[in-house]
C-alpha cells in the first residue's frame, strides 16, 4: 500500500500509526481507504505557485468589486467585460512573472499528502457523520461520499475546517430536519449568490482551483462549481459527488455536475453553485443529448478498463483511469437509454479483445463506452438514444471503424447510415446547429428602429427603418435599402427590448464610385461609460457583440461629424458565427468507410449548394478558413438534421 509513496512513506505511516491504537477501528479503516486509493490522484502545483496565488487574489478583488454594483449593473459586467478583465489580469501576471510562469508541474498525492492533513480530514469527517442527515450513511457510503480529502482535478490542500465554519449555519436553519435535499438547497442557494461561472477558466486555467482559491476568486469553470459544492456540502456531512459525461452526444466537449446520494440509495443530479433548485422531479435537464453518464469515485473500480489493459496507450483517453463507474442507468428520469448488442465482423482475424462505441467530437470520433468482445458480439449497456454512434477498435491513438455509423433512434431501432445509389441536391446554411441559447439572441432585434437626426439630443429624430415584427431574423448580417434623400449627422438604433447585437451599420451611396460605403463616426449612446464595449457593434466583425438587459430609453449610434444621406442600414444579432459566411472556403464530406470529399466551395452567399450528394449518408461540413465548431448531420426533407 505504501510502496509507491517514496520519501512520503513516513508521513503516511504516521497516519496509520496514529489510528492503530484507537478503540474505534473504523478510523483506521478510513485511513487505509484513503491511502490505498490515493495512488493515482494527481495535483497540479498551482497552490504553491506565486503566479496562481497572485492571480487568485487579484481576481478575487475584481469579483468583490462587482458586489458594490446593482444587480443589473453586475449582470451587464458579467455579460460583457468580466472575461476580458480576468484575461487582462492573467496576461499582466505572465508579463510580470515570465512567459512560462503559468505552467505547472503535476505530482502524485501519495508523494506529497501530509499526515497532518489526512488526520485532520479524518477527524472532521467523522465529526460530521453525526449530522442528522448523515447518520444513516453506511461506512462504505461515508468513505465514498464524505471522507475523501479532495474533489477532482484540483491541488490537494486542507479545506475542511474553513468550509465547516462557513457552512455550519445550515444545521440551525434545518431545525432538526434530516432532509438531505433541503440541506443541499440551503447551501446551493448561498453558493449561487457569490460564485459565478467564467469561460476564461475553461480556456486557460489548468485543472481545478484549490478549495481556498475558490473562496477567494469567486469565479471558475464547471469543475470548479462542482468541486466547490462538494467541499461545501461534504464539510457538513452531505453525501455529494461528481457525475459527468465525457462528450455530449450532439455537441462538442463534455460536462460535469453534482449528484446527491439519497437515503434509498438512488441519487439526485444538480448543477452546484448555479441558479437551480434541487429536488425530486427537479433533476437537471440538459441542453444537449447524452450517450453515457459516469460518476467519479475515490475508490478504485476493479472492473475498469484500466484494470484490464496494462498499456494506457491502448485505452481511449476518455475511458482511462480507475476511479469512475457507469451510472447511466440511474438517469432514467432524465433521458432514455437502451442496451444494444452489435455483431463484430471478422472477429477471428483481429487480436482486439475490446470494441468501443464512439460519438463525433468536432473533427473526430471519440469513444464514450467499451465492451469486451464475446462470441462475435459486443454488448453496450444503457446507451443514450437519439444518438449517432460509430463502432470501432482502438490502438495507440487510432480508431479503426468496424461498421458504418448508425443512429440509435428514439424507437430503439438501429438506422445504419450507409450511402445508397441515389442522389440529391442540398442547400447548407450552417456547419454547426443553432442552439436554443443562440435562437434567443435573434428575436430581440424585432421592432427595433433606426433613426437619423441633426440635433445631438435627437429632438428632431426621424425614423429611417424599422425591423418588422414578422421579419424572420437569421444569425447573419442583413442589409436593408433606405429610400430617403435627407442627410443626418446623428444616427442611432433603438432596441424595443434587450440588446443582443453583434453589428450595426449605416451606409451612404458614393455616386462617383457607384457603390454603398459604410459610415464611421464617434460612438454615442444612452448607456454611459460603456463606449468601448458599445464600439463592438460598429467594428465590422460578427464574432463579438454587445449585450445589455435594460430596455428603457436605450439606444446606440454614431456622430458622423457631418450630415450624410443614409442609403442602407445593416444589422446582425449576437450569433455563434457558425452560419455560412461569404468568401470563406468550405469542404463537404460524406462517410463511406471513412470520410470522402464532395468538393470545396468558396461561399458567395449565406448558403452553399451541393449537387449529387448520396442519400442516407452521414455528412460533415468544414470551414477551411476559420472556426472550430463543426457537427455531423444528415439531410432529410430539405433540412440539415444534426447529430
N, C-alpha and C positions, 0 to 999 in steps of 0.2 A: 504493500500500500504506500510506503514511503520511499520506494526505490527510485522514483523519478523526481524526488524533491531536491536532490543535490545538496547544496550548502544550507538549504532551508529545512532540512530534515530535523534539526534540533528544535526549531520553532514548532513544528507540527507535533513532535514527540512531547513537548511541554503541554500541549493541549490534551493529549491522550493521558499523560501522567496526572494532570490536574483532575481528571474525572475518574481515574481508575480506583480511587479510594472513596468515591461518592457512594452513599447508600442508594441513591436514585440512579440505577443503571441506565435509565433512558437518556441521560445527558451524555454518558459515554457512547451509547449507540448513536446519538445525534452527532457527536464529534466524528465518529467513524464514518457516518453517512456523508458528512461534508468533505472530509479528507479523501475518502475513497472515490468520490465523484468529481473532484475539482481538477483532475489532471489534464483535462482538455480545454478548460476555460482560459481564455486569453484576455489580457488587459492591454490597452494602449497606455502609454505613459503620459497622457495629457494632464493627469492630476499633479505631476511633478514638474511640468514644463512652465517656465516663466511666461512664455508666449501665451499659453492657454489660460493661465491664471489671470494675466492682464486682459486677455480677450473677454473672459467671463465677467470680470469686474466692470469693464467699460460697457459691455452690452447690458449688464445689469443697471448701470446708471442711466443708460438710454431708456430701458424699459421703465424704470422708476419715474422718469420724466413724463412718460405718457399718462401716468395716473393723475397728473395735475390737469389734464385736459378734460373737456366734456366728453361724454360717450360718443357723440357724433364726430368730434374732432379726433378722438382716438381711433375710431373706425377708419376715418379718412387717412390718418397716418399709416395704419397697418396696410391699407389697400394700395397706397401709392409710394411711400417713402421708406418704410421700415427695412425692407430688404436692402435697398441701396445704402442706408445708413450703417447697417451691420457690415455690409461688404466694404464700406469705407474704413471702418474700424479694423477689419481683417487686413486690408491692404496696407494701412498705415503701420500696423504692428509688424507685418512682413518686412517693410522697409526699415523699421527700427531694429528688428532682431536679426535680419538677414533672410535671404530668399528661402532657405530650407528650414527655417525655424519652426514652421507649422508641421513638418514631417516628424512622425513619432515612431519610436521603436515599440514592438509588442513583446510581451512577456507572459509566461505561463503563471497562473495563480499559484500553483503548487510550489513555485520557486520564490515567491515574494510575500504571500499572505503571512501575517504575523500571528503569534499565539495570542497576543493582547486583543487583536481584532476578532479572532474566532471565539475566544472565551466570552468577550462582551456580547457578541452576536448571539451565542447560545443562551446566555443568561437572560438577555432581554426577550428572546424568542419564547423561552419557557414562561416568562412572566406574563406575556400577552396571551398565551394559550389558556389562561384563566378567564379571559374576557367572556361575557355571557354568550356571544355568538360564535366563540371558538371552542368552547368546552367539549362539544360533540365530535370534534375532529379526531379521527384515528391517528395513531402515531405515524403511520405511513403518509396520511394526508398532511399532517403537521410538517413532516420532513420536506415534502414536496412543495407545499404552498405557503409556509410561514418561515421556516428555518433558514433557507438559503441567504448567504451574506451578500449576494449580488443579484442584479437583474440580468440583463442580457446585452452583451456587446459594449459594456462600459468599463472603465477602470474600477478595480475593487478597492473601496475605501470604507472606513467606518461611517455609518449613517444612522443607525437605529435610534440612538439616544436623541439626536436632534429632531428626527422625524416624529418620534414618540411625543416629545414635548409640543411639537407643532400641531399634532392631531388628536391628542388625548381628550380634548374638549368634547369629542363625539360621544364619549362614554356618558357624560352628563346629559347631553342632548337626547340620547336614546332612552333615558329614564327607565332603565332595566330591561328594555326590549332586547330580544335575541335575534331580531330580523337582520340578516346579513345584507339584504338588498337595501334596506333603509339606511344602514350604517354606511354602505358604499355611496349612496346618493348624497349623504351629508358631506363626505369628503370630496366627491366629484364636483358637487356644486361649489365648493370652495376653490378647488383647483382651477376650474374654468373661469374664475374671476380674475386670476392673476397670471396664468400661464397660457402662452399663445404659440401656435404653430408658425414657423417661418421657413420658407423653402430654402433659404440660404444654407441651413444646416444639412439639408439633403445634398446640396451641390458641393459643399466644401468640407464640412466637419467630419473627421474620421471616427467612425463608430458612434457610440453614445456618450453624452456628457456624464461625468460622475455625479453622484447624488447631491453633493454640496454645490457644484456648479449650476445644477438645475434650479436650486433655490435662489441662486444669485442672478443668473441670466434671465430667468423667467420666460425664455423662448426656446424652441427647439423643433425637431422633426418628429415624425410619428413614433419612432422608437423611444424618443425622449418622453413623449406624452405617456407612453405605455409604462416605461420604467418609473417615471415619477408617480404614477398611480400605484404601481407595485410597492414602491418604498412607503408611500403614504398609507396604503391600506394594510400592508403586512405589518407595519410598525405598531398597529393596534389589534393585530390578530385576525385580519380579514384575509381569507384564502384566495388570493388573486394571482393570476399568471398572465403569460403572453401567448396568444394564438396568432397565426399568420397564414397567408397564402404566398407561396414562393413567386407566383406570377398570376396576374389577373388573366382570366380566360379570354377576354375580348378587349384587352388593353395592354399596355406595356408596363413592366415592372411589377412589384408585389406590394404587400401591405401588412402591417401589424396592428393588433388591437388587444384588448384585455378580455379575460374570462374570469368570472367569479364562480367558485365551487359552491353549490347549494347543498343543503343537508341531505337531500335524496340522492346525491351522487352525480346529478346532472350539473351542467354549467350554463351560465348566462353570459353572453358576449356583449361587450360595450366598448366604446372608444373613450378611454380615460382622458381627463383634462380637456374635454370638448363639450360643446353645448348639447348634451343628450341626457335623457333620463334613463335610469337603469331599472329594469323590471321585467317580469314575465309578460310576454306579449309586446314588450317594447324593445326586443332584441334589435341590434343594429342591422339596418338594411343597407346593402352595399350598392354603390353606383354601378359597379361592373359585375360580370358573371364570375363565378368561382368554379374551379375544377377540383381543387383539393384544399383542405384546411389541416394544418399541423399545429401542435402545441409544444412550446419549448418546455423542457424539463431539466431539473438539476440532476436527477438520477440518470444513469446510463441505460439506454434502451438496448438490451442484449439482442433484440431481433432487428436492429437497424442494419441497413445495407453496409455501413462502415464496419460492422462486426462480421460481415460475411465476405467482403472483398478487402484484401490486405493492402492493395495498391490504390491509394486515393486517386491517382491519375485515371483510373478506370471507373470512377464514380462521378456522375454529373455533379457539378458544383452545387446545384440546388438541392441535392439529396445527400450531400456529405455531412458527416457529424453523427454523434451517438446520443445526442441529447434532445430528441424530439420524437413525438408519437403522432400517429394519424388520428385525428378526431373528427373527420368529415361526417361520420355517422351521427355525431352529436348535434349537427346543424340541420336536422330535418325540418325544423320550423322556419329556416332561413332560405334554403334552396334545395332543390330536388337532386338526388344523386342515384346512381344505378351501378351495380356490379356487372362487368362485361367480360366475356371470355373470347379471346381472339386467337385464331389459328396462326401458327408460325410456319412460314414457308421454308422448305429445305433445312429443317432443324438439324439433320444429321451431318450437313455439310459445313456447319459452323461450330466454333468452340464456345460461343457465348452461352452462359447459363441464365442470363437475365435479359429482359426486354423492358423498354421504357415507353410510357405514353408522354408525348410532348405537346405543348401548345406553342403558338407563334409569339415571339417577343421581339418586336421591332424588325430585325433583319435576319432572325434565325429561329430555328426550332430549339426549345429547351425543355428538358424533362421535368415533369411535375409528379410522376408516380413510377413505381417499378414493380416488377413481378418476376418471380422465378419461373423459368420455362419448364413445364411438366407435361409429358406425353403429347408434345406438339402444340401446346396451348399456353398462353399467358393470361392469367386472371387478375383483373384490376378491380378492387373493391371500392364502392362508393365514389364513382366518378361523376362530376357535375354534368348535367345535361344541358343542351343548347350550346355545345362547345365543339369546336373543330380540333381533332387530335391527329397526331402522326405517330404510328408505332415504329420504333427504331431500336437498333443496338447502339451501344456507346463504348468507345475505347479511346483513351488518351486525347480527349478534347474533340473527338469527331463522332458525329451521329451517322449511322447507316440506316436509311429507311428500309422497312420490311414490306410494308404495303402502301397503297395510296392513302392520302389523308381522308378522314371521314368525319361526318357530323354525328354526334350522339344527340338525336333530336329529343324534343320535349315528350314525344310519344314513345320514347325508349327504343327507337329504331336506329340502325346504322345506315347513314346515307353516304355512300362512297363517292368521292369526288374524282372520278376518272373521266377525262375528256372523251367526247364522242365525236363521230364523223359527221357532225352537223355544226353549223357556224352561225354567228350573229354579229351585227354591228352594235357597238356600245358607245355611250357618251359618259365620260367620267368628269365629276366636278371636284372630287376630293381624293386625298391619299390616306386620310385618317377620319374616322367617324366624328360627326359633330355631336359632342356630348351635351347632355341636358344643361349643364352649367353654362356652356357657351351659347346654347339656344336662348337662355335667359338674358344674355347680353345683347340680343338683337332688338327685341321689342321696345326698349327704352327710347329708341330713335323716333318711333312713331309719333306723329303730331308735332314734331319739332319744327321750329320756324327759323328761317334765315331772314335777317333784316339788314337794311342799309340806312345810314343817316349821315348828316353833315354837321351835327352838333354832338359833342363828346358825351353829353348826358342822354343821348338818343331820344330827346323830347320830340324830334321830328322824324322818328323812325318810320320806315315803310317796309311792309313785308315783301320779300322778293321771291321766296319759295317756301312752301310748307310740305313736309313729308306726310302723305295721306295715311289716314288710319288703316286703309285697306291695302296699302303697299306691302308687298312681301319683302321683308328685309333679309338680305343674304349676307353671309360673313365675308364680303369682299368690298372693294372700293367701287362706288357708284358715282357717276357724273350726270347732272341734270342741266338741260338748257334753260337759260333765262331770257325772256323776251322783254327787255327793258332798255331804254335809252338814257335814263337818268344816271348821273355819276354820284358816287358816295365816297366820302373819306373814311367813314367808320362802318365796319361790318361786324355782324355777330350772329351766333346761333343760340337759340333759346330752347333748351330741352323741356318737354312737357312734364317729364318725371325725372328720375335719377339719371346720372351721367355715366355711360359706359362707352367711351368714344376712343377710337384709335386715330382717326384722321378727319379733319375738316379742311376744306379748300375753297378758295374764291378765285375765279379766273376772269381775265379780260381779253377781248379779241384784238390781236395785233393785225391791223389791215395790211401793213407792209409785208410782214412775214406770212400772212394769211393763215394764222393759227391762234388757238387759245393759249394764253400764257398764265401760269399760276402767279398769284399776287403774294407779296410778302410785306410784312409790317411789324410794328411793335405789338406784342401780346397785351390785350386788355381783358378784364374780367370783373364780374361782381364778386368772385371769390378772391379775397385778399391774401397776400403773402404766399401765393402758390404759382407765381408766373413761370417758374422753371418747370414745374410739373405740367401746367396747362400747355406749355410750349410743345409738349409731346404730341398734341393734337394738330400741330402745324409744322411737323418736321419731315413730311413726305415719307414716313415709314409706317408700315402697317403692323409691325411686330412689337410696338409698345402702345400705351394707352393712358388715358386719364379717367379715374373713377371717382365719383362724388355722389353721395347718397342724398344730400339735401336737394330739394326741388323748388323751394320758394324763391322766386326772383333771381334765379341762377342763369348766367349767360357767359359766353366766351367769344372773343372776337379779336379783330386786328385794327390798329390805327394804320391806315395805308399812307399817311402823311400828305396825300393829295387826293382829290376826288378821282375815282376811276369807275368806268362803266362795267358792271358785272355781267359777264356773258354766260358763265356757268358756275355752279356750286358742286362740290364733291364731298362725300362723306363715307366713312367706313366705321362700323361698330367694332367694339372690342372683339377680338377673334383670336383663334389659335394659329393662324397663317398656314393652315393645312389644306386650304382650298387650292385649286389650280390657279397659278399666277402667270400672267403673260410674260414672255421672254425667259421663263425658266425651262430647263431641259428635263424631260421625263422619260422613263422607260417602263413598259408594262411587261410583266412576266405571267406565265401560267405554269401549273405544276403537272408534269408528266414524267414520273421517275426522276424528279429533280426540277429546278426552275428553268424554264425555257423562255427566251426573249421573244416578244411580239413586236419589238422595234422601239426606237427612240423618237420622241417628238418634242419640238420646241413650241411651247404654247403660244398661240396668237390671241386667245380669248381666255375667259374664266372657265373653260372646259376643254376637254380633249375628246376627239372622235377616233375610235379604232374600229377597223373593219375586219371581218373574217376571224372572229375570236371563237375558239372552240366552246361549245356549250358544255354544261356540267363541269366546268373547270374551276379550280381554285386560282384566284388572281391576286397579284401583288403589284402595286404601282409605286415606283420610286421617283423621288425628286433628286436629280443628279446635280442640281445647282446649289441647293441649301436644304436645311431642315433635318430633323431626326425622326419624328414620329411617323410611322407607317404601319398599316394593318392589312391583313389578308381579307379578301371578300369574294363573294360570288355575285353573279349578275342575273337578277331574276325580275321578270316583268318590267324591264326598262329601268331598274333601280340597282344601285350598289347595296348589297346586304353584307354587313360587316361581321367578322369573326375574330 
